[in-house]
Amino acid sequence: MLTGDDSRVAAQIAEELRISEVHSELLPGDKVDTVRGTVRQKPAKSKLAFVGDGINDAPVLSRADIGIAMGALGSDAAIEAADIVLMDDDPLKISKAIRIARKCIRIVYENIYFAIGIKLLCLLLGAIGIANMWFCNLCGCRGYGISRIECDPCSVCEEVITQTSCIQSCRYNLFGSDMVKWCQ
């Protein structure tokens, strides 16, 4: 615990919170030096988080790997310097924010894996001739660099349409236009 408070008050709070290491009566520069030393000593993949609310915490919030400002009573300088701002002064919200962040990251990775899987499946099906160009266009596998590819005949006017028309048709279809516009 790094604090600018008196050593007796800091020791009492540390005892209640079961904090083993306490640095009290620190100026903002002293806090920065202490955090700088801690950053050097920590293992390579670990992160140092610092929670603060006052203007004296702003330099440390910007120096830590993860700066967390308590926003309800926090100073503007601390809020600007922090990576995360909690709009409540409840420290239990930190664990909730970590859970939400981990869930968001997991969902992002799931979406990336799903999208890449669908693209690879479309490419594979297109390469072996099972998927036609319409299917590949809907999946985003557009062959812009290939010229003179013809698609299936348009179901409205029975004309064979070119690749450019297929791509435009796919776009019209995705935006809800009717099939008559496909052949115009």
Secondary structure, 3 states (H helix, E strand, C coil): CECCCCHHHHHHHHHHHCCCCCECCCCHHHHHHHHHHHHHHCCCCCCCEEEECCHHHHHHHHHCCEEEEECCCCCHHHHHHCCEEECCCCCHHHHHHHHHHHHHHHHHHHHHHHHHHHHHHHHHHHHCCCCCHHHHHHCCCCCCCCCCCEEEECCCCCCEEEHHHHHHHHHHHHCCCCHHHHHC
